Amino acid sequence: MDIILHPGAHRTGTTTFQSYLRGAEGALTAQGLVAWEPRRTRKGLFHGLFDPCPCACPTGRAEGRVRLALSSATRQGAKALIVSEENMLGTPRACLRARRLYPDAATRLARMGAALGAVRRVVLQIRSPEMWWASTLAFLLPRGAPLPDPSTLATLAEARRSWRHVIGDIRAALPEAEIVVTPFERLVSRPDLLLRCATGQAGPALPPGGIWTHRSPRLAELRAVLAARGEDPLRLPEGEGRWMPFTPAQAAALRERYSDDLFWLHAGAGGLARLTEDPEHGEDSAAWPPAPPRRGQDDDSQTGQLAGTR
């Protein structure tokens, strides 16, 4: 059975892709493709695997649990398994604490490799970092994170770690796996194309324009969050659109770093990875299957959420 990992990243259309996998489950099963996504992975399957500690179950027990699940999938006739779980790389909170992209990616993915065995392919979707950090900060704010101060934003903008370093960590953790990199900007609303990049198989067709779920909360929603926490909502800019916390110069520096990464990928990434940019790309549309009526992921419990979003 081929094992394919989709470790996200966060805020790059992962919930859209996972919603698509759930909606297409019957068609994919008929093709011999099994998908493990958060509704499976976060119900104890990976417990103790990413962050083993004395209070968690031993890593060996976690690996054994995963191998039993693999054996069950094989007995049921699965030819390929795709694991879509963005927490394989790390968490948004850990990135913010470290002020850089996925500092523990290599360690966490090495544990995944030890549990799963031979991984055939890893599919990483990347996003321009000024947009990635803006989306991540907007995601964390309703979950108790403070508004970033200017020094935090400056540190994020100046950090030298970029997607190529994350790709290098993936290669170090899973040296035999093929690494396929896809751009968020081209595939965000086309999870069917992302599935094709990951598995080579076609899933059910999408509505015209594709789908896009779990978008970042907009400024009006974030101001309501601050007000509910007893903070001054005027600390956020006026307007109703996307929150962009960086100065123009900081955003430009982050975009330039992304351009460098894309150039490196186009040039072959030193043999580490392959960039796939499907010429088709959709536009924003309503979700398929229908998205939950409230924002947030119902498959991922969050501690410290002080105010809900709508």
Rosetta blueprint (number, residue, H / E / L):
1 M L
2 D E
3 I E
4 I E
5 L E
6 H E
7 P L
8 G L
9 A L
10 H L
11 R L
12 T L
13 G L
14 T H
15 T H
16 T H
17 F H
18 Q H
19 S H
20 Y H
21 L H
22 R H
23 G H
24 A L
25 E H
26 G H
27 A H
28 L H
29 T H
30 A H
31 Q L
32 G L
33 L E
34 V E
35 A E
36 W E
37 E L
38 P H
39 R H
40 R H
41 T H
42 R H
43 K H
44 G H
45 L H
46 F L
47 H L
48 G L
49 L L
50 F L
51 D L
52 P L
53 C L
54 P L
55 C L
56 A L
57 C L
58 P L
59 T H
60 G H
61 R H
62 A H
63 E H
64 G H
65 R H
66 V H
67 R H
68 L H
69 A H
70 L H
71 S H
72 S H
73 A H
74 T H
75 R H
76 Q L
77 G L
78 A L
79 K L
80 A E
81 L E
82 I E
83 V E
84 S E
85 E L
86 E H
87 N H
88 M H
89 L L
90 G L
91 T L
92 P H
93 R H
94 A H
95 C H
96 L H
97 R H
98 A H
99 R L
100 R L
101 L L
102 Y L
103 P L
104 D L
105 A H
106 A H
107 T H
108 R H
109 L H
110 A H
111 R H
112 M H
113 G H
114 A H
115 A H
116 L H
117 G L
118 A L
119 V L
120 R L
121 R E
122 V E
123 V E
124 L E
125 Q E
126 I E
127 R L
128 S L
129 P H
130 E H
131 M H
132 W H
133 W H
134 A H
135 S H
136 T H
137 L H
138 A H
139 F H
140 L H
141 L H
142 P H
143 R H
144 G L
145 A L
146 P L
147 L L
148 P L
149 D L
150 P H
151 S H
152 T H
153 L H
154 A H
155 T H
156 L H
157 A H
158 E H
159 A L
160 R L
161 R L
162 S L
163 W H
164 R H
165 H H
166 V H
167 I H
168 G H
169 D H
170 I H
171 R H
172 A H
173 A H
174 L L
175 P L
176 E L
177 A L
178 E E
179 I E
180 V E
181 V E
182 T E
183 P E
184 F H
185 E H
186 R H
187 L H
188 V L
189 S L
190 R L
191 P H
192 D H
193 L H
194 L H
195 L H
196 R H
197 C H
198 A H
199 T H
200 G L
201 Q L
202 A L
203 G L
204 P L
205 A L
206 L L
207 P L
208 P L
209 G L
210 G L
211 I L
212 W L
213 T L
214 H L
215 R L
216 S L
217 P L
218 R L
219 L H
220 A H
221 E H
222 L H
223 R H
224 A H
225 V H
226 L H
227 A H
228 A H
229 R L
230 G L
231 E L
232 D L
233 P H
234 L H
235 R H
236 L L
237 P L
238 E L
239 G L
240 E L
241 G L
242 R L
243 W L
244 M L
245 P L
246 F L
247 T L
248 P H
249 A H
250 Q H
251 A H
252 A H
253 A H
254 L H
255 R H
256 E H
257 R H
258 Y H
259 S H
260 D H
261 D H
262 L H
263 F H
264 W H
265 L H
266 H H
267 A L
268 G L
269 A H
270 G H
271 G H
272 L L
273 A L
274 R E
275 L E
276 T L
277 E L
278 D L
279 P L
280 E L
281 H L
282 G L
283 E L
284 D L
285 S L
286 A L
287 A L
288 W L
289 P L
290 P L
291 A L
292 P L
293 P L
294 R L
295 R L
296 G L
297 Q L
298 D L
299 D L
300 D L
301 S L
302 Q L
303 T L
304 G L
305 Q L
306 L L
307 A L
308 G L
309 T L
310 R L
